[in-house]
Each structure stands twice: as structure tokens, then as C-alpha cells.
């Protein structure tokens, strides 16, 4: 039996994050689709969300949330990295840069 590498690219939704407002509850869920195997992990590789927001991988759901009450205003850049379990081949991977804009 010959195993072919998975070439289907992962897709992450939403393509851009909605703006937030300082001092107001914020929550967005990032979903992975087009994965052949379950998502092994999602994390922030570079950058950091503003103070008050937390990134949480939802194990077993192929998703993560960014939620909380942002405490500072500005533009924040994060790079989310995703990888899937491999089955006889390397799992799919994805990196996506997001911008979180926090308004007054």
C-alpha cells in the first residue's frame, strides 16, 4: 500500500477578526475546515492578543476561541499556527496572521 501525502490546504474561518472595544466582552471562534485528520493543536506562534483577551484551543472541536475583555486599545498582530494529526504521513499545517483592532 502506498500512502500519498495530503495536499488539501486547511481553511481557517473567519478570514479576518472583528474589531473589539476596550472594556467590552469580546469573543470569536476560529474554525478549521478541509482537514483530513483531527486538529492536534492550535496556538499563537508570534505576537500576543491585547491584555484581557485569551486564546484557547478547543481540543476535539477543530477550533479555538479568542475571548475576554480587552483592556488596551490599538492594533495587535498574532500569527496562529495549526497542525493536524498525521496518519502514515505528515499532518496538514496552516499559519494565518490576524490583526485584532481594539477601539476606545
C-alpha positions in Angstrom: 0.0 0.0 0.0 1.3 3.4 -0.9 0.4 6.4 1.2 0.1 9.7 -0.6 0.8 13.0 1.2 -2.3 15.1 1.9 -2.2 18.1 -0.3 -5.6 19.7 0.6 -4.9 23.0 2.2 -6.5 23.8 5.6 -9.0 26.6 5.8 -9.5 28.8 8.9 -12.6 30.9 9.4 -13.2 33.7 9.8 -10.7 35.2 7.3 -10.4 38.3 9.5 -11.2 39.1 13.1 -13.9 41.6 14.0 -12.9 44.8 15.8 -13.1 44.8 19.6 -13.9 47.6 22.0 -11.9 48.3 25.2 -13.8 47.3 28.3 -16.5 45.3 26.4 -16.7 41.5 26.3 -15.2 40.1 23.1 -15.5 36.5 21.8 -14.7 35.0 18.4 -14.3 31.3 17.5 -11.8 30.2 14.9 -12.8 27.1 13.0 -10.6 24.8 10.9 -12.1 23.0 7.8 -10.8 20.9 5.0 -8.8 18.8 7.5 -8.4 15.1 6.7 -7.4 14.2 10.3 -8.4 16.0 13.6 -6.6 19.2 14.6 -3.8 18.3 17.0 -3.2 21.8 18.3 -3.8 25.5 17.6 -1.7 28.2 19.2 -0.3 31.7 18.8 3.1 31.3 17.3 4.0 35.0 17.1 2.6 38.1 18.7 0.1 38.3 21.5 -3.5 39.4 21.9 -4.2 42.6 23.9 -4.3 42.4 27.7 -7.6 40.9 28.8 -8.0 38.5 25.8 -7.1 34.9 25.9 -6.6 32.3 23.1 -7.9 28.8 24.0 -7.6 25.7 21.8 -10.9 23.7 21.9 -9.5 20.2 21.9 -11.6 17.8 19.8 -13.5 20.6 18.2 -11.1 21.7 15.4 -11.5 25.2 16.8 -10.2 27.8 19.2 -11.6 30.9 20.9 -10.3 34.4 21.5 -12.3 35.9 24.3 -12.3 38.2 27.3 -12.5 41.9 27.9 -9.7 43.8 26.2 -8.0 46.3 28.5 -6.0 48.3 26.0 -6.6 50.0 22.6 -4.6 49.6 19.5 -3.7 47.2 16.7 -2.4 43.8 17.7 -1.0 41.2 15.3 -0.9 37.5 16.0 0.1 34.5 13.9 -2.0 31.4 14.6 -0.4 28.1 13.7 -2.4 24.9 13.3 -1.4 21.3 12.8 -3.3 18.1 12.4 -2.5 14.6 13.4 -0.7 12.6 10.8 -1.7 9.1 9.7 1.2 7.4 8.0 2.1 10.9 6.6 2.8 14.3 8.0 -0.4 16.1 9.1 -1.7 19.2 7.5 -0.4 22.6 8.8 -1.5 26.2 8.5 -0.2 29.6 9.6 -2.5 32.6 9.5 -1.7 36.2 10.5 -4.6 38.1 12.1 -5.0 41.6 13.3 -7.1 42.5 16.3 -8.1 46.2 16.4 -9.3 47.4 19.8 -11.2 50.7 19.7 -11.9 53.1 22.6 
